[in-house]
Amino acid sequence: MFLGKVAISAIVAAISTSGLAQADTLKFSTAAPIGTPWVKHFEKSAANLAENSGGAMTMEIFAGSQLGAEVETIKQTARGRLDVGSFSVAAAAVVVPEVTMLVSPFFWDSFEQADCALDNHLSPVFDELFEKRGLKIVQWSELGWQILFSKEAITTPDQIAGFKMRVAPVKNSNILWRGAGASGVPLPFAEVAASLQTGIVDGGELPTISYIATGLHKIAPHMTRTNHIYQPSVTLISLKTWNKMSGDEQEQFMASMESADLLRQQVRGAISYFEGKMVEEGGTIHDLTTKQRAAFAANFTADMQQELIDSVGGDSQRVYDAVVAARAACSG
């Protein structure tokens, strides 16, 4: 009887170490709210995974930060306590600070340029960095551009001097708006509405969808398309989860992910939809001329870029040089 128990235990152990257990459901965390393009994308990917694996692998999507804020869930994913997640660059920078080099102010000229660089040139650079921290890149996507919003119209950089504005609590934004002379107030997103209503700030920066979908355009009805920071996002899987998969399971998982290009187009379509909704509700959108945008960009100098590189540290200089080379390869 004793030998029988030992044999059974050995068989169970062998099964548990050869691929994922049949009953395992991958936990996928995202801050995106239910019903948004991001969550629909992840839900379709989960459905694909169940179908492609014949039900052997399933994935449950926990949207709207149900499992915690991004900063915490990305750490849990790196430790293997969560399996998969989608994260903003700000959250990703908690584990891989060098990813900040993707969000240098006034760096990217277009969506297409950034898509090309991320998809065709930068994967080896960031794969290595994330894998050292216990994570593997599944795919890149985006949140859109950072724009400027305000209670009164702002179309020239001289209007920024002394302007009480919410700045994202990250180094790239702080350096940019300090250089522009703003009276910057670093605020988490959850505090922006109350700070606008009480006059702590008179505007700020946010991705377009975040600004309009939450109704901030009703308090600060002017949006200026500065497009000063491109906001990619990244889907990551824990290496602990990945390494438990067999080779076939790994192929099934990656093949089940919906197209990143399709998600990008859906996000950009959602941006256009929300911009139209804002105008219908009395808001005003200001487009900058090439000359006006260049005047804003001039506030972020080469010395400030170097300050950003040095403040992030690590391999930031090498990564920034690689990102510059990728941008050059994707220009023209």
Stockholm file with secondary structure:
# STOCKHOLM 1.0

chainA/1-332         MFLGKVAISAIVAAISTSGLAQADTLKFSTAAPIGTPWVKHFEKSAANLAENSGGAMTMEIFAGSQLGAEVETIKQTARGRLDVGSFSVAAAAVVVPEVTMLVSPFFWDSFEQADCALDNHLSPVFDELFEKRGLKIVQWSELGWQILFSKEAITTPDQIAGFKMRVAPVKNSNILWRGAGASGVPLPFAEVAASLQTGIVDGGELPTISYIATGLHKIAPHMTRTNHIYQPSVTLISLKTWNKMSGDEQEQFMASMESADLLRQQVRGAISYFEGKMVEEGGTIHDLTTKQRAAFAANFTADMQQELIDSVGGDSQRVYDAVVAARAACSG
#=GR chainA/1-332 SS CHHHHHHHHHHHHHHHHSSCCTTCEEEEEESSCTTSHHHHHHHHHHHHHHHHTTTSSEEEEECTTTTCCHHHHHHHHHHTSSCEEEEEHHHHHHHCGGGGGGGCTTCCSCHHHHHHHHHHTSHHHHHHHHHHTTEEEEEEEEEEEEEEEESSCCCSGGGGTTCEEEECSSHHHHHHHHHTTCEEEECCGGGHHHHHHHTSCSEEEEEHHHHHHTTGGGTSCEEEEEEEEEEEEEEEEEHHHHHHSCHHHHHHHHHHSCCHHHHHHHHHHHHHHHHHHHHHTTCEEECCCHHHHHHHHTTSCHHHHHHHHHHHCTTHHHHHHHHHHHHHHTCC
#=GC SS_cons         CHHHHHHHHHHHHHHHHSSCCTTCEEEEEESSCTTSHHHHHHHHHHHHHHHHTTTSSEEEEECTTTTCCHHHHHHHHHHTSSCEEEEEHHHHHHHCGGGGGGGCTTCCSCHHHHHHHHHHTSHHHHHHHHHHTTEEEEEEEEEEEEEEEESSCCCSGGGGTTCEEEECSSHHHHHHHHHTTCEEEECCGGGHHHHHHHTSCSEEEEEHHHHHHTTGGGTSCEEEEEEEEEEEEEEEEEHHHHHHSCHHHHHHHHHHSCCHHHHHHHHHHHHHHHHHHHHHTTCEEECCCHHHHHHHHTTSCHHHHHHHHHHHCTTHHHHHHHHHHHHHHTCC
//
